[in-house]
Amino acid sequence: MFKNIRLGVLAVVLPVFFMSVMVDMVDASNMWEKFHWARTQDPFTVTLVDKTSRQWGSPVKRAANDWSQSEVLDVEITKDKTKKNKGSIECEPVEEKVVICNGEFGETNWLGLAEVWLDGDRITKATIKLNDTYFKQDRFNTRQWRNYVTCHEVGHILGLDHVDEDYNNKALGTCLDLVTEPEDSQHPNQEDYDSLKLIYAKVD
């Protein structure tokens, strides 16, 4: 019987609260449990429905381009042109797609939030939320932070976990590292691409 599950989230947690564990993490292979998108061929396409405002356009495009360097998938952006009510946040999930949005979600302790809906281990839809409550603050209102968080959350909805959760060690050169300063964590690295090859080694 088909059952939709709204999974516990993976988020970029504000460094000051980094001791709070939001989900159980898995091994160093960088895979988020066994979660993956169903597909019948490789490479396949993950559609990103972009509902973000103007300041997020470049980070979203950059993240899509970065993750499309993978040998097994492409991330395609579809810009949502639906007129929004002023101040509203529209981030309802869409079947077989990823919806990415931004808005003032409040003091949640996360900069970005990835949520997936599952049929077994298969991801059926997903959302990414970018929290402008923090990105309006001087510390986070930078190109580097926007790039890092967007890349990070897109990595999660593709099926990847954090590569490291120690905020105090040296940056590992991937946006899936948890860091206090994002300058050296702007893109995926080869380990991330290799993990995607493992996740999507077989079609289903």
N, C-alpha and C positions, 0 to 999 in steps of 0.2 A: 504494500500500500504506500502510495506517495505521501511523504510528510515533509512539509517545509519547516526548517529549523532556523530561527534567527539566532545566529551564533554570538557568543560573548566576543567582545571587540578586541582589536589590537590598535593601540594608539601610540602617538608620540607624546609621552607624558612630560610635563614640565620638569626640568632638572631638579628644581627645589623639592619636588615630591617623588623623586625617583625611587625611593624605598617602597613605594606602594606597588604591589604586584597586581596587575589587572587581569592577567590570564596565565595559565600554566604554559611554559615554553617547552619546546622539544629539543632534539639533539642538534649538534653542530652542523648537520647537513644543510641547515638553512631552509628546511621545508616546514610549512605550517601544517602539522599533522599530515593527512593525506589529501588535503583539499585541493581540488583542481577543477578546471572548466572541462566539460565534455566536448569532444570534437571528433571528427571523422577523418581529418587529414592534418598533416603538418607541412608548413606552418599554418596556423589558424589565426583568426582575428578576434580580438577582444574589443568591443565597442564601448567607448567612453562618452557618455552623454554629458556634455559640458554645460552646467547651469551656473557656472561661476561668473562673477562680475569682472570688469575690465582688468583690474590689477592682478588677477590670477591667470590671465590668458597666456602669458609667456611661460610661467612655471608649468602649466598643464601641457602645453605643446612640447616643452623641453622634456618632461617626464615621459610623455608618449613616445617621443623620438628615442630617448635613452632605452626604454624597455623594448622598443621595436628592433634594437640591435641584436636581440636574442635570435637564435637560429630556429626556434620552434614557434614563435608567435609574433604578431604585429598588434600594436595598440592603435586603433583608429578613433579619431575624435569626431563626434557629431555635435555641433553647437545647437543647444536648445534655444529656440527663438521665441518661446512662449513669453508673453508680457507678464511680468510679476507685479503683484501689488507692492507698493513701497513698504520696505521693512519686513516683508515676508520671507521665509526661508522655505524653498521648495526642494525637497530631496527625497521624494518617494521613489522606492526602487522600481525598476522596470525589468521584466523577464528577459533573461539572456543578455543583459547589458549591465554596465557599471555607471551609476549616476554620481557625478562629482559636483559638490555645491559648497558655497561659503556663506557665512553669516555669523552673527553674534550669538553664540550658543551659551554664553555666560562663563563663569569661573568654574570650569569643569575639571581643571588640571590637565587637559589635553589640548595640544595644538591641532592635531589631526586625528581622525577616527575612521577606521575601516570596519565595515560590517558586511558579512556575507550570509546568504540564505542557502541552505543545503538540501539536496536530495541524496541521502547517504553521504558519500565523500565528494559528490559533485556540487560545484557552485552553480546555482541557478540564476542568481542576481546578486548585485552588491552595491553598496554606497560608500562614498568617501566624503567626509565632512571636514571642512577647514574652518577653524574657530577664529573669527575676526576679533573677538573679545581680546585675544592676546596679540594678534597681528597688528592691532592699532597701537600697541604699546611700543615705545621707542626701541626697546631691546629686540623685539621680534619683527618689527616693520622694516625688513631688509630683503633684498633679492635673494641672498644666500639662505635665509631661513625659509622663505616661501619655496624655493627650489628643493631644498632638503626635505621638507615635510611632504610636498606633493610627490616627489620621487619615492619616498618612504611608504606612503599609503598605497600608491599604485602597486608597489612591490608586494604588499600584503594581499591585495585582492587578486593577484596572480597566483597566490599560493605559497608565498615566501614568509618566513619568520625573521625575527631579529638575528643577526649574526653574533651579537654581543650585547650584554645589558649592563656593562660596567661603564658608568659615565666618566670615571676618573682615569681610565687607561688611555693609551695613545689611539687616536682615530685610525680605523682600519681601512679607510678609503672607499667606503660604500655608504649609500644613503640608508641602508638597513642596519647600520650601527646606531646605537643610542649615544648621543654626544651632547656636550654643553655648548660647543661652538661648531657651527656647521660648515665652515669654509672648506674643509678637506673631506666632506661627505656629501658631495653634490650629485653623484651619479652612482649607478650600479657598478659592481666590479665583476671580474671574471668568475669568481665564486658564485655570484648570484646567477649569472647566465648558465653556469654548469649545473646549478641546482634546478633551474627551469628545465634543462635537458633531462634530468632524472625524473622530475615530476611528470613531464609529458613525453616519456620514452615510448609509451604505447597509446594508440588511439582508442577511444571508446565511445 
